[in-house]
């Protein structure tokens, strides 16, 4: 049977745990605000790259038409690349609620229906992937810290994915603080540039130095790298949002438990006081 001392200990522990969860949630909120700023900056940089690409499009259009007329491959098709790669992007921690599990399920379902190479980023993905795949599918693992990725980790990942013609990243997407959903991002640089159909109202003529092929390659690499960085930030934002909701749920549960323990403490104190009072009255009758 629980004693008053034991209940007080549990009550004190619950209060300390509540404070820890509250502080952790506050840190997550501050980090989410920082990531939002980073996402906006990356989007602005991306718009700048697209704007420059629009400017050179008209200038190189005649060159592309000439290559097509001569039945030659376009410069951006000359490089020999692998087919496609699907990347599972997960956090380094496990405190993201059900979001990671949902992303994993979407990823596995897609890979089983698609012929593509598989890459897994993050310690959580490596641990959860388990035996989902047979021996014919061997994922490439990257222990990238999503919270604070180093330059070396990013470079290692980019060198690998830039070898592919088509790149799809599976991760969470932040819709609102209460809604984060699994999402697939295509970050293939040339596909993104080709989909930009809006022509610039300005007309500029360019001399290509170095060659057009190298310029296109540069743009594709820059766009892919930028999109990968943006996807990392989007994933971090979604994980932080999911983490905040988990912490909020935990804080509510702990608060409820604290209230229950406080009621138990008060009830047990009344019992102790009542027992002491009864003992005093008994003693008075004994000496009277």
C-alpha positions in Angstrom: 0.0 0.0 0.0 1.3 3.4 -0.9 2.4 5.6 1.9 2.2 9.4 2.2 6.0 9.6 1.7 5.8 7.5 -1.5 3.0 9.6 -2.9 4.9 12.8 -2.2 7.9 11.4 -4.0 5.8 10.5 -7.1 4.2 14.0 -7.0 7.6 15.7 -6.8 8.9 13.5 -9.7 5.9 14.4 -11.8 6.4 18.1 -11.2 10.1 17.8 -12.3 9.1 15.8 -15.3 6.5 18.4 -16.3 9.1 21.1 -16.0 11.5 19.1 -18.2 8.9 18.6 -20.9 7.8 22.2 -20.7 11.4 23.4 -21.3 12.0 20.9 -24.1 8.8 22.1 -25.8 9.9 25.7 -25.5 13.3 24.8 -27.1 11.5 23.0 -29.9 9.3 26.0 -30.6 12.3 28.3 -30.8 14.1 25.9 -33.1 11.0 25.8 -35.3 11.0 29.5 -35.7 14.7 29.4 -36.7 14.0 26.7 -39.3 11.1 28.7 -40.7 13.5 31.6 -41.3 16.0 29.2 -43.0 13.2 27.8 -45.3 12.2 31.3 -46.4 15.8 32.2 -47.1 16.3 29.0 -49.1 13.2 29.7 -51.1 14.4 33.2 -51.9 17.7 31.8 -53.1 15.9 29.2 -55.2 13.8 32.0 -56.8 17.0 33.8 -57.7 18.5 30.7 -59.5 15.3 30.2 -61.4 15.3 33.9 -62.4 18.8 33.7 -63.8 17.9 30.5 -65.7 14.9 32.2 -67.2 17.2 35.0 -68.4 19.6 32.7 -70.2 16.9 30.5 -71.7 16.1 32.7 -74.7 19.8 33.1 -75.4 20.5 29.4 -75.5 17.2 28.5 -77.2 18.7 28.8 -80.7 21.6 26.6 -79.7 19.2 23.9 -78.4 17.1 24.1 -81.6 20.3 23.7 -83.7 21.3 20.6 -81.8 17.8 19.1 -82.2 17.9 19.9 -86.0 21.2 18.1 -86.2 19.7 15.1 -84.3 22.2 15.5 -81.6 21.5 15.0 -77.9 20.9 18.0 -75.8 23.8 19.0 -73.5 22.0 18.1 -70.3 21.4 14.6 -71.7 25.0 13.9 -72.5 26.1 13.0 -69.0 25.7 9.3 -68.2 23.7 9.0 -65.1 22.0 6.2 -63.2 18.3 5.7 -63.3 16.4 6.8 -60.2 16.9 6.8 -56.4 14.4 7.0 -53.6 15.6 8.6 -50.4 14.0 8.0 -47.0 14.8 11.1 -44.8 14.3 10.6 -41.1 15.4 12.4 -37.9 18.3 11.4 -35.7 15.9 11.2 -32.7 12.8 9.1 -32.1 10.7 11.8 -30.5 8.5 12.6 -33.6 5.3 10.8 -32.8 3.8 8.7 -35.6 5.2 10.9 -38.4 8.3 8.9 -39.0 6.3 5.6 -39.1 3.9 7.1 -41.6 6.7 8.3 -43.9 8.4 4.9 -43.7 5.2 3.1 -44.8 4.7 5.5 -47.8 8.4 5.0 -48.7 8.3 1.2 -48.5 5.1 1.0 -50.5 6.6 3.2 -53.3 9.9 1.3 -53.4 8.1 -2.1 -53.7 6.2 -0.8 -56.8 9.2 1.1 -58.4 12.5 0.0 -59.7 14.9 2.4 -58.0 17.9 2.4 -55.8 17.3 3.1 -52.1 19.0 5.5 -49.8 18.2 6.0 -46.1 19.2 9.1 -44.2 19.1 9.3 -40.4 19.6 6.8 -37.6 15.9 6.4 -37.0 15.3 5.2 -40.6 18.1 2.7 -40.3 16.6 1.2 -37.1 13.0 1.2 -38.2 13.6 -0.1 -41.8 14.4 -3.5 -40.3 13.4 -6.4 -42.6 11.0 -4.5 -44.9 13.2 -5.3 -47.9 14.5 -8.6 -49.3 18.1 -9.3 -50.1 17.7 -7.9 -53.7 17.2 -4.4 -52.2 20.2 -3.1 -50.3 19.7 0.5 -49.0 22.6 2.9 -48.9 22.7 4.4 -45.4 23.8 7.9 -44.4 24.1 8.9 -40.8 23.3 12.5 -41.4 22.3 14.6 -38.3 19.1 16.2 -39.4 19.2 18.7 -36.6 22.7 19.9 -37.3 24.1 18.4 -40.5 27.7 19.0 -41.1 29.2 20.2 -44.4 31.0 16.8 -44.8 27.7 14.9 -44.3 25.9 17.0 -46.8 28.7 16.8 -49.4 28.8 13.0 -49.1 25.0 12.7 -49.6 25.0 15.2 -52.6 27.9 13.4 -54.3 25.9 10.3 -54.2 22.5 11.6 -55.4 23.9 13.8 -58.2 24.8 10.6 -60.0 21.1 9.9 -60.6 18.8 11.1 -63.3 15.7 11.1 -61.1 15.7 11.8 -57.3 12.8 11.5 -55.0 12.9 12.2 -51.3 10.3 10.9 -48.8 9.9 12.8 -45.6 7.3 14.7 -43.5 5.7 18.0 -44.6 4.7 20.7 -42.2 1.1 21.9 -42.9 0.3 23.3 -39.5 1.3 22.8 -36.0 -1.3 20.1 -35.6 -0.8 18.5 -39.1 2.3 17.0 -40.5 1.9 14.5 -43.4 4.3 12.2 -45.3 5.3 13.7 -48.6 7.4 12.8 -51.6 9.6 15.6 -53.1 11.2 15.3 -56.6 14.4 17.3 -56.4 15.8 16.4 -59.8 17.5 19.7 -60.8 16.8 19.6 -64.6 13.1 18.6 -64.1 12.5 21.6 -61.9 14.2 24.0 -64.3 12.3 22.5 -67.3 9.0 22.9 -65.5 9.6 26.7 -65.2 7.6 27.7 -68.3 7.2 31.4 -67.4 9.3 33.4 -69.8 11.1 36.4 -68.5 9.9 39.8 -69.9 13.5 40.8 -70.2 15.6 39.9 -73.2 19.3 39.3 -72.8 21.9 37.8 -75.1 24.6 35.7 -73.5 28.0 34.4 -74.6 28.5 31.1 -73.0 31.9 30.7 -71.3 32.5 28.0 -70.3 30.4 25.8 -72.7 26.6 25.6 -72.5 27.0 22.0 -71.3 29.0 23.1 -68.3 26.6 25.9 -67.5 23.6 23.6 -67.6 25.4 21.1 -65.4 26.2 23.9 -63.0 22.5 24.9 -62.8 21.3 21.4 -62.4 23.8 20.7 -59.6 22.9 24.0 -57.8 19.2 23.4 -58.1 19.5 19.8 -56.8 21.7 20.9 -53.9 19.4 23.8 -53.0 16.3 21.6 -53.2 18.0 19.0 -51.0 18.8 21.6 -48.5 15.2 23.0 -48.6 13.9 19.4 -48.2 16.1 18.9 -45.1 14.7 22.1 -43.6 11.1 21.1 -44.5 11.7 17.7 -42.9 13.2 19.3 -39.8 10.2 21.7 -39.6 7.7 18.8 -39.8 9.6 16.7 -37.2 9.7 19.7 -34.8 6.0 20.3 -35.3 5.2 16.6 -34.6 7.6 16.7 -31.6 5.8 19.8 -30.2 2.5 18.1 -30.4 3.8 14.9 -28.7 5.3 17.1 -25.9 2.0 19.0 -25.5 0.1 15.7 -25.2 2.7 14.5 -22.6 2.5 17.8 -20.7 -1.3 17.5 -20.5 -1.0 13.9 -19.3 1.6 14.8 -16.7 -0.5 17.8 -15.5 -3.5 15.5 -15.1 -1.4 13.0 -13.1 -0.1 15.9 -10.9 -3.6 16.9 -10.1 -4.5 13.3 -9.2 -1.5 13.0 -6.9 -2.2 16.3 -5.2 -5.7 15.0 -4.4 -4.2 11.8 -3.0 -1.7 13.7 -0.9 -4.5 15.9 0.5 -6.6 12.9 1.3 -3.8 11.0 2.9 -2.8 14.1 5.0 -6.4 14.3 6.2 -6.3 10.7 7.2 -3.0 11.2 9.0 -4.3 14.3 10.8 -7.5 12.4 11.7 -5.5 9.5 13.1 -3.4 11.9 15.1 -6.4 13.6 16.5 -8.0 10.3 17.4 -4.8 9.3 19.2 -4.8 12.5 21.2 -8.4 12.1 22.2 -7.7 8.5 23.2 -4.8 9.7 25.3 -6.9 12.4 27.0 -9.5 9.8 27.9 -6.9 7.5 29.3 -5.5 10.2 31.7 -8.8 11.5 32.7 
